[in-house]
Amino acid sequence: MIQKETKIGDVVSQNFHTARVFESYGLDFCCGGKKTIENACIEKGVDAEKLIDELVNANASNPTQTHFEKWEADFLVDYIINNHHSYVNNSISTIEHHLQKVVNAHGERHPELANISIVFNDLKDELLEHMAKEERMLFPYIKKLSFAKKNNIEIPAAPFGSVSNPLKVMEHEHDGAGIMLDTINTLSDGYNPPNDACGTYRVLYGELKEFEADLHIHIHLENNILFPKAIELEKQMTRYYTTL
């Protein structure tokens, strides 16, 4: 049951169709997924009762869903890499190309484009470094934890101490990415191209909107589903081997 005390991330974890409802009210379900519905609504001046009604309707209208929260951590890691990391890597160059083309053609009349280009370039650099760190160290460790549990073998030693240490860093970097996404959204007027926009201009804003939507899901899967699973896995394995 969805209540005011329910965390936003938990609602979206149960049904991804509710993400659209939160987005329509400007509520952050990825980086802000640990907030309760009540607190998030107070911050944004949203009617919590009305929001909950729409969330319930979204659940009723879309009963078929992917239960990511039920997936094993190692499978979820592979899904994130193969879908969301791959999407970021594949889409960045196309967006950069279209962005530079639009800045050159329309930048004089629309100076916000240059600022969008600067922020997107910073976001790109942050994401590429961030994903590389996940794929080199964090994700392999989570998969080792999963393997250890399934095979009842000794917990692997981590070079960074508890898994909660790198998770805090990753969540902080997710917050930074969220701020840059919000900045691009604001600069582009919610990805609404001006009346004099050419075809490439309109395509670019569509790409940026899609990029933001994908990154919201991407961050949600990590912050609200994968990372808690990793912490619990480590706790289980530590308890198991300390009681032998």
PASEBA-1860 file (N, C-alpha, C; in nm, 3 decimals):
! residues 244
1> MIQKETKI> 0.084/-0.119/0.000/0.000/0.000/0.000/0.089/0.125/0.000 ~ 0.055/0.219/-0.084/0.131/0.344/-0.094/0.075/0.443/0.008 ~ 0.163/0.492/0.097/0.125/0.588/0.199/0.220/0.706/0.198 ~ 0.188/0.809/0.273/0.274/0.927/0.279/0.413/0.893/0.332 ~ 0.421/0.789/0.418/0.549/0.751/0.477/0.632/0.663/0.386 ~ 0.574/0.621/0.273/0.645/0.534/0.179/0.755/0.611/0.109 ~ 0.870/0.548/0.093/0.981/0.612/0.022/0.955/0.610/-0.128 ~ 0.991/0.718/-0.194/0.968/0.730/-0.338/1.037/0.617/-0.413
9> GDVVSQNF> 1.162/0.589/-0.378/1.237/0.484/-0.447/1.170/0.348/-0.436 ~ 1.106/0.321/-0.321/1.038/0.193/-0.303/0.918/0.181/-0.395 ~ 0.847/0.291/-0.416/0.731/0.290/-0.505/0.773/0.257/-0.648 ~ 0.879/0.324/-0.694/0.925/0.302/-0.832/0.986/0.163/-0.847 ~ 1.048/0.113/-0.741/1.105/-0.023/-0.747/0.995/-0.127/-0.766 ~ 0.879/-0.101/-0.710/0.768/-0.194/-0.723/0.701/-0.184/-0.859 ~ 0.701/-0.066/-0.917/0.637/-0.048/-1.048/0.699/0.072/-1.119 ~ 0.772/0.047/-1.226/0.843/0.154/-1.296/0.749/0.252/-1.365
17> HTARVFES> 0.624/0.212/-1.386/0.530/0.304/-1.449/0.502/0.425/-1.360 ~ 0.525/0.411/-1.230/0.502/0.524/-1.141/0.607/0.633/-1.157 ~ 0.718/0.601/-1.221/0.823/0.702/-1.242/0.768/0.822/-1.318 ~ 0.682/0.795/-1.415/0.624/0.904/-1.496/0.539/0.997/-1.409 ~ 0.472/0.940/-1.309/0.389/1.022/-1.221/0.478/1.116/-1.138 ~ 0.583/1.060/-1.081/0.674/1.145/-1.002/0.737/1.254/-1.089 ~ 0.778/1.218/-1.210/0.840/1.315/-1.300/0.744/1.427/-1.337 ~ 0.615/1.394/-1.351/0.517/1.496/-1.389/0.502/1.603/-1.282
25> YGLDFCCG> 0.538/1.568/-1.159/0.532/1.664/-1.048/0.670/1.721/-1.014 ~ 0.770/1.684/-1.092/0.904/1.733/-1.066/0.969/1.672/-0.944 ~ 0.926/1.551/-0.907/0.982/1.482/-0.790/1.089/1.384/-0.835 ~ 1.204/1.389/-0.770/1.320/1.309/-0.806/1.309/1.171/-0.743 ~ 1.293/1.067/-0.827/1.280/0.931/-0.774/1.412/0.855/-0.773 ~ 1.518/0.912/-0.832/1.646/0.841/-0.833/1.735/0.890/-0.719 ~ 1.795/1.008/-0.733/1.878/1.061/-0.625/1.796/1.092/-0.501 ~ 1.669/1.127/-0.520/1.582/1.158/-0.407/1.495/1.041/-0.365
33> GKKTIENA> 1.533/0.921/-0.406/1.450/0.804/-0.381/1.435/0.766/-0.235 ~ 1.524/0.815/-0.148/1.516/0.779/-0.006/1.422/0.870/0.072 ~ 1.369/0.973/0.008/1.274/1.061/0.073/1.136/0.997/0.077 ~ 1.060/1.028/0.181/0.922/0.981/0.186/0.838/1.067/0.091 ~ 0.725/1.013/0.051/0.634/1.088/-0.035/0.594/1.219/0.033 ~ 0.565/1.211/0.162/0.522/1.331/0.235/0.630/1.439/0.234 ~ 0.752/1.404/0.266/0.859/1.504/0.271/0.889/1.562/0.134 ~ 0.890/1.476/0.032/0.917/1.523/-0.104/0.808/1.620/-0.149
41> CIEKGVDA> 0.684/1.589/-0.115/0.572/1.675/-0.156/0.576/1.809/-0.083 ~ 0.614/1.806/0.043/0.624/1.932/0.119/0.730/2.022/0.056 ~ 0.844/1.963/0.019/0.952/2.041/-0.041/0.911/2.106/-0.172 ~ 0.829/2.035/-0.250/0.789/2.085/-0.383/0.652/2.152/-0.384 ~ 0.582/2.151/-0.270/0.449/2.211/-0.266/0.347/2.130/-0.344 ~ 0.360/1.998/-0.338/0.270/1.907/-0.411/0.166/1.849/-0.315 ~ 0.044/1.832/-0.364/-0.063/1.770/-0.286/-0.035/1.620/-0.277 ~ 0.003/1.572/-0.160/0.042/1.432/-0.143/-0.073/1.336/-0.170
49> EKLIDELV> -0.193/1.372/-0.128/-0.309/1.284/-0.148/-0.338/1.267/-0.297 ~ -0.331/1.376/-0.371/-0.354/1.368/-0.516/-0.247/1.284/-0.582 ~ -0.122/1.302/-0.540/-0.012/1.225/-0.596/-0.033/1.076/-0.571 ~ -0.069/1.040/-0.447/-0.089/0.899/-0.413/-0.202/0.839/-0.496 ~ -0.308/0.915/-0.519/-0.419/0.866/-0.603/-0.368/0.833/-0.743 ~ -0.283/0.919/-0.799/-0.231/0.895/-0.933/-0.136/0.776/-0.935 ~ -0.060/0.758/-0.827/0.031/0.643/-0.818/-0.048/0.513/-0.811 ~ -0.156/0.514/-0.735/-0.242/0.394/-0.725/-0.303/0.363/-0.861
57> NANASNPT> -0.348/0.466/-0.932/-0.404/0.445/-1.066/-0.300/0.390/-1.162 ~ -0.176/0.438/-1.149/-0.069/0.389/-1.236/-0.043/0.241/-1.210 ~ -0.048/0.201/-1.084/-0.030/0.060/-1.050/-0.142/-0.026/-1.106 ~ -0.266/0.025/-1.095/-0.381/-0.050/-1.142/-0.384/-0.061/-1.294 ~ -0.336/0.045/-1.361/-0.339/0.047/-1.508/-0.225/-0.031/-1.572 ~ -0.119/-0.055/-1.495/-0.001/-0.123/-1.549/0.044/-0.235/-1.455 ~ -0.037/-0.341/-1.446/-0.003/-0.448/-1.351/0.118/-0.530/-1.392 ~ 0.149/-0.534/-1.522/0.264/-0.610/-1.570/0.389/-0.523/-1.562
65> QTHFEKWE> 0.490/-0.572/-1.496/0.608/-0.491/-1.473/0.731/-0.579/-1.455 ~ 0.846/-0.517/-1.462/0.971/-0.587/-1.436/1.008/-0.567/-1.291 ~ 1.019/-0.676/-1.217/1.049/-0.666/-1.074/1.201/-0.669/-1.054 ~ 1.263/-0.555/-1.078/1.408/-0.546/-1.063/1.452/-0.578/-0.921 ~ 1.368/-0.542/-0.824/1.407/-0.563/-0.685/1.419/-0.711/-0.649 ~ 1.362/-0.799/-0.732/1.370/-0.943/-0.706/1.489/-1.009/-0.775 ~ 1.558/-0.935/-0.859/1.673/-0.992/-0.930/1.791/-1.008/-0.836 ~ 1.873/-1.109/-0.865/1.998/-1.125/-0.792/2.092/-1.009/-0.825
73> ADFLVDYI> 2.177/-0.973/-0.731/2.265/-0.856/-0.748/2.356/-0.871/-0.869 ~ 2.411/-0.991/-0.891/2.502/-1.008/-1.003/2.431/-0.993/-1.137 ~ 2.308/-1.041/-1.144/2.230/-1.026/-1.268/2.196/-0.880/-1.292 ~ 2.164/-0.809/-1.185/2.131/-0.667/-1.196/2.252/-0.586/-1.242 ~ 2.371/-0.622/-1.193/2.494/-0.556/-1.238/2.510/-0.571/-1.388 ~ 2.493/-0.692/-1.439/2.507/-0.715/-1.583/2.402/-0.637/-1.661 ~ 2.282/-0.630/-1.608/2.175/-0.556/-1.675/2.210/-0.408/-1.685 ~ 2.259/-0.351/-1.575/2.295/-0.208/-1.574/2.406/-0.179/-1.675
81> INNHHSYV> 2.507/-0.266/-1.678/2.619/-0.246/-1.771/2.572/-0.259/-1.915 ~ 2.498/-0.365/-1.943/2.459/-0.395/-2.081/2.354/-0.301/-2.136 ~ 2.275/-0.241/-2.048/2.169/-0.152/-2.094/2.201/-0.005/-2.069 ~ 2.226/0.033/-1.946/2.242/0.175/-1.915/2.384/0.227/-1.939 ~ 2.486/0.153/-1.899/2.622/0.197/-1.930/2.642/0.198/-2.081 ~ 2.592/0.096/-2.146/2.605/0.088/-2.292/2.532/0.204/-2.359 ~ 2.414/0.237/-2.310/2.337/0.349/-2.367/2.415/0.479/-2.356 ~ 2.470/0.506/-2.238/2.546/0.630/-2.218/2.664/0.635/-2.315
89> NNSISTIE> 2.740/0.527/-2.321/2.858/0.524/-2.409/2.821/0.542/-2.555 ~ 2.711/0.485/-2.597/2.672/0.490/-2.738/2.606/0.621/-2.778 ~ 2.541/0.689/-2.684/2.463/0.808/-2.720/2.542/0.938/-2.706 ~ 2.647/0.937/-2.627/2.721/1.060/-2.599/2.776/1.125/-2.726 ~ 2.839/1.048/-2.812/2.902/1.106/-2.931/2.798/1.167/-3.024 ~ 2.683/1.103/-3.036/2.576/1.156/-3.122/2.523/1.287/-3.067 ~ 2.500/1.291/-2.937/2.450/1.415/-2.875/2.553/1.526/-2.889 ~ 2.679/1.494/-2.865/2.785/1.595/-2.878/2.789/1.651/-3.019
97> HHLQKVVN> 2.778/1.565/-3.120/2.782/1.609/-3.259/2.665/1.703/-3.289 ~ 2.545/1.664/-3.249/2.428/1.747/-3.275/2.434/1.877/-3.195 ~ 2.485/1.869/-3.073/2.494/1.988/-2.988/2.589/2.091/-3.048 ~ 2.705/2.047/-3.097/2.800/2.140/-3.157/2.742/2.202/-3.284 ~ 2.671/2.120/-3.361/2.611/2.169/-3.485/2.505/2.276/-3.455 ~ 2.425/2.253/-3.353/2.319/2.347/-3.317/2.378/2.474/-3.256 ~ 2.481/2.460/-3.174/2.547/2.578/-3.117/2.603/2.666/-3.228 ~ 2.667/2.605/-3.326/2.725/2.682/-3.437/2.618/2.755/-3.518
105> AHGERHPE> 2.503/2.690/-3.536/2.397/2.747/-3.621/2.307/2.844/-3.545 ~ 2.282/2.819/-3.418/2.181/2.896/-3.345/2.234/2.964/-3.219 ~ 2.362/2.945/-3.188/2.416/2.996/-3.064/2.406/3.145/-3.046 ~ 2.417/3.220/-3.153/2.412/3.366/-3.142/2.275/3.414/-3.096 ~ 2.169/3.349/-3.150/2.032/3.387/-3.113/1.988/3.322/-2.981 ~ 2.051/3.210/-2.948/2.011/3.136/-2.828/2.137/3.103/-2.745 ~ 2.183/3.201/-2.668/2.308/3.184/-2.593/2.302/3.072/-2.488 ~ 2.182/3.028/-2.452/2.172/2.918/-2.355/2.233/2.789/-2.409
113> LANISIVF> 2.242/2.778/-2.542/2.297/2.657/-2.603/2.444/2.636/-2.564 ~ 2.518/2.745/-2.557/2.659/2.733/-2.519/2.671/2.682/-2.376 ~ 2.582/2.728/-2.289/2.584/2.681/-2.150/2.544/2.534/-2.141 ~ 2.446/2.494/-2.223/2.407/2.354/-2.226/2.525/2.268/-2.269 ~ 2.599/2.316/-2.368/2.714/2.242/-2.418/2.820/2.226/-2.309 ~ 2.844/2.331/-2.232/2.944/2.325/-2.124/2.902/2.224/-2.018 ~ 2.775/2.231/-1.977/2.726/2.142/-1.871/2.725/1.997/-1.920 ~ 2.683/1.976/-2.045/2.678/1.839/-2.096/2.819/1.781/-2.106
121> NDLKDELL> 2.915/1.863/-2.144/3.053/1.814/-2.153/3.105/1.773/-2.014 ~ 3.071/1.854/-1.913/3.110/1.818/-1.775/3.040/1.689/-1.732 ~ 2.912/1.678/-1.765/2.835/1.558/-1.731/2.894/1.435/-1.798 ~ 2.932/1.449/-1.923/2.992/1.338/-1.998/3.120/1.291/-1.930 ~ 3.208/1.385/-1.896/3.335/1.349/-1.832/3.311/1.279/-1.698 ~ 3.216/1.331/-1.621/3.185/1.273/-1.491/3.130/1.131/-1.507 ~ 3.039/1.113/-1.601/2.976/0.982/-1.618/3.074/0.877/-1.667 ~ 3.158/0.913/-1.762/3.254/0.816/-1.816/3.352/0.771/-1.708
129> EHMAKEER> 3.399/0.865/-1.627/3.491/0.828/-1.518/3.417/0.747/-1.412 ~ 3.296/0.787/-1.382/3.214/0.720/-1.282/3.186/0.575/-1.322 ~ 3.143/0.554/-1.444/3.110/0.419/-1.489/3.234/0.331/-1.495 ~ 3.347/0.390/-1.532/3.472/0.314/-1.537/3.509/0.264/-1.397 ~ 3.492/0.349/-1.295/3.521/0.307/-1.158/3.428/0.194/-1.115 ~ 3.302/0.204/-1.151/3.207/0.099/-1.116/3.246/-0.034/-1.181 ~ 3.281/-0.027/-1.307/3.309/-0.150/-1.381/3.444/-0.211/-1.343 ~ 3.539/-0.128/-1.298/3.671/-0.179/-1.260/3.673/-0.239/-1.119
137> MLFPYIKK> 3.602/-0.175/-1.025/3.617/-0.216/-0.886/3.486/-0.256/-0.819 ~ 3.389/-0.166/-0.819/3.267/-0.190/-0.741/3.186/-0.308/-0.792 ~ 3.153/-0.307/-0.920/3.067/-0.411/-0.974/3.131/-0.550/-0.966 ~ 3.262/-0.564/-0.998/3.323/-0.697/-0.982/3.315/-0.748/-0.837 ~ 3.328/-0.656/-0.741/3.321/-0.697/-0.601/3.180/-0.745/-0.566 ~ 3.079/-0.673/-0.615/2.941/-0.715/-0.589/2.914/-0.852/-0.650 ~ 2.968/-0.876/-0.769/2.949/-1.007/-0.831/3.023/-1.116/-0.753 ~ 3.139/-1.082/-0.695/3.211/-1.179/-0.612/3.132/-1.211/-0.486
145> LSFAKKNN> 3.065/-1.110/-0.430/2.982/-1.134/-0.313/2.868/-1.230/-0.348 ~ 2.806/-1.207/-0.463/2.697/-1.295/-0.506/2.747/-1.437/-0.526 ~ 2.862/-1.450/-0.589/2.921/-1.582/-0.615/2.954/-1.651/-0.483 ~ 3.010/-1.576/-0.388/3.047/-1.633/-0.259/2.924/-1.686/-0.186 ~ 2.815/-1.610/-0.191/2.694/-1.654/-0.122/2.637/-1.780/-0.186 ~ 2.632/-1.781/-0.318/2.573/-1.895/-0.389/2.655/-2.023/-0.369 ~ 2.785/-2.007/-0.348/2.872/-2.124/-0.339/2.929/-2.148/-0.198 ~ 2.883/-2.068/-0.102/2.926/-2.084/0.037/3.078/-2.086/0.051
153> IEIPAAPF> 3.141/-1.989/-0.013/3.286/-1.978/-0.003/3.320/-1.850/0.073 ~ 3.445/-1.837/0.113/3.485/-1.725/0.196/3.463/-1.591/0.125 ~ 3.418/-1.493/0.201/3.392/-1.361/0.145/3.522/-1.302/0.091 ~ 3.520/-1.247/-0.030/3.644/-1.191/-0.087/3.684/-1.062/-0.017 ~ 3.812/-1.046/0.000/3.863/-0.923/0.062/3.849/-0.807/-0.034 ~ 3.797/-0.694/0.015/3.779/-0.576/-0.069/3.892/-0.478/-0.047 ~ 3.945/-0.418/-0.152/4.055/-0.322/-0.137/4.010/-0.190/-0.076 ~ 3.879/-0.171/-0.066/3.827/-0.043/-0.017/3.754/-0.058/0.117
161> GSVSNPLK> 3.776/-0.170/0.188/3.706/-0.191/0.315/3.564/-0.235/0.290 ~ 3.472/-0.186/0.372/3.331/-0.219/0.354/3.279/-0.166/0.222 ~ 3.184/-0.238/0.163/3.125/-0.194/0.036/3.053/-0.061/0.051 ~ 3.013/-0.027/0.174/2.943/0.100/0.195/3.032/0.220/0.163 ~ 3.164/0.203/0.170/3.256/0.314/0.141/3.247/0.361/-0.004 ~ 3.268/0.273/-0.103/3.253/0.320/-0.241/3.109/0.355/-0.277 ~ 3.012/0.292/-0.210/2.872/0.324/-0.241/2.841/0.469/-0.206 ~ 2.897/0.518/-0.096/2.876/0.658/-0.057/2.934/0.751/-0.163
169> VMEHEHDG> 3.050/0.715/-0.216/3.113/0.796/-0.320/3.027/0.795/-0.447 ~ 2.979/0.677/-0.484/2.897/0.665/-0.605/2.767/0.745/-0.591 ~ 2.705/0.738/-0.475/2.581/0.813/-0.454/2.606/0.964/-0.459 ~ 2.719/1.006/-0.405/2.754/1.149/-0.412/2.772/1.193/-0.557 ~ 2.837/1.109/-0.636/2.856/1.141/-0.777/2.723/1.137/-0.852 ~ 2.633/1.047/-0.812/2.500/1.046/-0.872/2.427/1.178/-0.845 ~ 2.443/1.228/-0.722/2.381/1.357/-0.688/2.433/1.467/-0.780 ~ 2.564/1.465/-0.805/2.623/1.565/-0.893/2.569/1.556/-1.034
177> AGIMLDTI> 2.554/1.432/-1.083/2.498/1.413/-1.217/2.354/1.462/-1.222 ~ 2.279/1.439/-1.114/2.141/1.485/-1.109/2.130/1.636/-1.115 ~ 2.222/1.704/-1.049/2.223/1.851/-1.053/2.251/1.901/-1.194 ~ 2.346/1.836/-1.262/2.377/1.878/-1.400/2.260/1.850/-1.494 ~ 2.191/1.739/-1.474/2.072/1.710/-1.555/1.965/1.817/-1.534 ~ 1.945/1.855/-1.408/1.846/1.959/-1.378/1.884/2.091/-1.444 ~ 2.012/2.121/-1.446/2.058/2.245/-1.508/2.030/2.245/-1.657 ~ 2.059/2.134/-1.724/2.032/2.124/-1.868/1.882/2.133/-1.894
185> NTLSDGYN> 1.804/2.068/-1.810/1.658/2.073/-1.824/1.608/2.216/-1.815 ~ 1.660/2.290/-1.718/1.618/2.429/-1.699/1.663/2.517/-1.815 ~ 1.787/2.503/-1.856/1.840/2.584/-1.966/1.764/2.560/-2.096 ~ 1.716/2.439/-2.115/1.646/2.404/-2.240/1.495/2.424/-2.230 ~ 1.450/2.483/-2.119/1.307/2.503/-2.096/1.232/2.370/-2.102 ~ 1.287/2.272/-2.030/1.222/2.141/-2.027/1.229/2.070/-2.161 ~ 1.337/2.096/-2.236/1.360/2.036/-2.368/1.254/2.078/-2.470 ~ 1.208/2.201/-2.456/1.113/2.258/-2.551/1.188/2.350/-2.646
193> PPNDACGT> 1.206/2.311/-2.772/1.282/2.394/-2.867/1.206/2.521/-2.902 ~ 1.277/2.628/-2.931/1.211/2.755/-2.969/1.145/2.743/-3.106 ~ 1.066/2.842/-3.141/0.990/2.838/-3.267/1.081/2.834/-3.390 ~ 1.200/2.895/-3.380/1.289/2.900/-3.495/1.385/2.781/-3.502 ~ 1.361/2.679/-3.419/1.450/2.562/-3.416/1.444/2.483/-3.545 ~ 1.561/2.441/-3.593/1.567/2.357/-3.711/1.545/2.210/-3.670 ~ 1.548/2.122/-3.768/1.526/1.981/-3.740/1.628/1.923/-3.643 ~ 1.755/1.957/-3.664/1.860/1.904/-3.576/1.843/1.955/-3.434
201> YRVLYGEL> 1.801/2.080/-3.421/1.776/2.141/-3.290/1.671/2.058/-3.215 ~ 1.563/2.025/-3.286/1.454/1.949/-3.224/1.498/1.807/-3.190 ~ 1.575/1.747/-3.279/1.627/1.613/-3.253/1.716/1.614/-3.130 ~ 1.802/1.716/-3.120/1.893/1.729/-3.006/1.816/1.733/-2.874 ~ 1.713/1.814/-2.868/1.637/1.824/-2.743/1.566/1.693/-2.711 ~ 1.522/1.622/-2.814/1.463/1.491/-2.792/1.566/1.393/-2.737 ~ 1.688/1.400/-2.789/1.797/1.313/-2.740/1.833/1.345/-2.596 ~ 1.840/1.473/-2.564/1.874/1.512/-2.427/1.765/1.470/-2.329
209> KEFEADLH> 1.640/1.481/-2.371/1.529/1.438/-2.286/1.536/1.288/-2.260 ~ 1.565/1.211/-2.365/1.578/1.066/-2.352/1.697/1.031/-2.264 ~ 1.806/1.105/-2.280/1.927/1.082/-2.200/1.896/1.102/-2.052 ~ 1.822/1.208/-2.021/1.786/1.234/-1.882/1.698/1.123/-1.827 ~ 1.598/1.079/-1.904/1.507/0.974/-1.858/1.582/0.844/-1.831 ~ 1.675/0.810/-1.921/1.751/0.687/-1.902/1.841/0.696/-1.779 ~ 1.902/0.812/-1.758/1.992/0.827/-1.645/1.915/0.824/-1.513 ~ 1.793/0.874/-1.513/1.710/0.866/-1.393/1.685/0.720/-1.355
217> IHIHLENN> 1.649/0.637/-1.453/1.627/0.495/-1.427/1.758/0.428/-1.384 ~ 1.865/0.462/-1.454/1.999/0.409/-1.427/2.039/0.434/-1.281 ~ 2.027/0.558/-1.237/2.065/0.594/-1.100/1.971/0.529/-0.999 ~ 1.843/0.523/-1.033/1.747/0.459/-0.943/1.782/0.312/-0.920 ~ 1.815/0.241/-1.026/1.849/0.099/-1.013/1.969/0.079/-0.922 ~ 2.064/0.170/-0.928/2.183/0.157/-0.845/2.156/0.203/-0.701 ~ 2.110/0.327/-0.685/2.091/0.382/-0.550/1.990/0.304/-0.467 ~ 1.877/0.270/-0.529/1.764/0.220/-0.452/1.746/0.069/-0.456
225> ILFPKAIE> 1.816/0.000/-0.547/1.800/-0.145/-0.555/1.935/-0.216/-0.541 ~ 2.029/-0.188/-0.631/2.156/-0.260/-0.630/2.238/-0.233/-0.504 ~ 2.255/-0.108/-0.468/2.342/-0.075/-0.356/2.290/-0.133/-0.223 ~ 2.160/-0.121/-0.194/2.111/-0.188/-0.072/2.131/-0.339/-0.076 ~ 2.118/-0.400/-0.193/2.142/-0.544/-0.206/2.287/-0.577/-0.174 ~ 2.379/-0.493/-0.221/2.522/-0.517/-0.196/2.554/-0.508/-0.048 ~ 2.497/-0.409/0.019/2.520/-0.394/0.162/2.466/-0.514/0.239 ~ 2.347/-0.559/0.202/2.288/-0.674/0.270/2.366/-0.802/0.242
233> LEKQMTRY> 2.412/-0.817/0.119/2.494/-0.934/0.084/2.618/-0.940/0.171 ~ 2.686/-0.828/0.184/2.808/-0.824/0.263/2.778/-0.855/0.410 ~ 2.669/-0.801/0.462/2.630/-0.830/0.600/2.602/-0.978/0.620 ~ 2.530/-1.038/0.526/2.498/-1.180/0.536/2.624/-1.265/0.536 ~ 2.714/-1.234/0.446/2.836/-1.314/0.435/2.925/-1.296/0.559 ~ 2.930/-1.174/0.610/3.010/-1.148/0.729/2.953/-1.223/0.849 ~ 2.820/-1.219/0.866/2.758/-1.291/0.976/2.780/-1.441/0.962 ~ 2.770/-1.488/0.836/2.784/-1.633/0.812/2.922/-1.683/0.854
241> YTTL> 3.024/-1.609/0.815/3.159/-1.658/0.842/3.207/-1.629/0.984 ~ 3.144/-1.531/1.051/3.182/-1.506/1.190/3.114/-1.602/1.286 ~ 3.012/-1.674/1.238/2.944/-1.771/1.323/2.989/-1.915/1.300 ~ 3.080/-1.935/1.205/3.130/-2.070/1.179/3.220/-2.119/1.295
END
